[in-house]
Amino acid sequence: MSARVIIVVLGKQGAGKGTQCKRLAEHLAIPHVSTGDILRAAVRDRTAVGLEVAATLEAGQLVSDELVNRLVEERFEQPDAQRGALLDGFPRTEGQALALDALLGDDGVKICVNLEVTNELVTARLSSRRVCQECGAIYRDTDIEAISGTCTNCGGDVIQRADDLPEAILKRLEVYERDTAPLLAFYEQRGLLARVDGDQDAQDVTADILEVLSERGIG
Ligand code: AMP
């Protein structure tokens, strides 16, 4: 295995990519790189990128390949990403997948794990999801953190993302079908796709992912 372990985690919004990447990052000692988290932090901090993309994120549309590719390239230059990364929410279009291949050169993507879930399940999950604006911790609307509005990890504000409102969820699922679902064939053709049932308890999903990784000598 070459030095850099790049794992792409695919799946609809709400499939559990963030939750699984956090668990796997600890297990594999490589960082969880979420382009959604990077973009939301930019919006929160009102950086130039944040001001440029705020309306796009709120509407559940995709920001440009060019911008996202640049953010990932910059993230890959950081020391913790030299061993590898768990990519969550990137690539999301074929253009981004090709840019990722070009960026990685000979190293390449080691595996693409697709978390399989139905639209009904993700709609229910996303509608009840609440997140900490500071650390990204994920809660359900019935959790004490969601009710009190305060994260028990870091004390940050726990909110409902604007793009987890019903209209934006529908839009994001449409965008997923049109732009991101074709990536399954892209990675399958390269012999890199592993499918995992995302409709199980989080620890069972993690166990299944670790199994497909170990079948390929990762972890
Ligand atoms: P996520 O947290 O992955 O659901 O991303 C939230 C939002 O950030 C998406 O709905 C897009 O507006 C934007 N975004 C995140 N990753 C990408 C990407 N790879 N390409 C384009 N837009 C992205």
Residues whose N, C-alpha, C, O or C-beta is under 5 A from the ligand:
A	BS01	AMP	Q13 T35 G36 D37 L39 T56 L57 G60 Q61 L62 V63 V68 D88 G89 F90 P91 R92
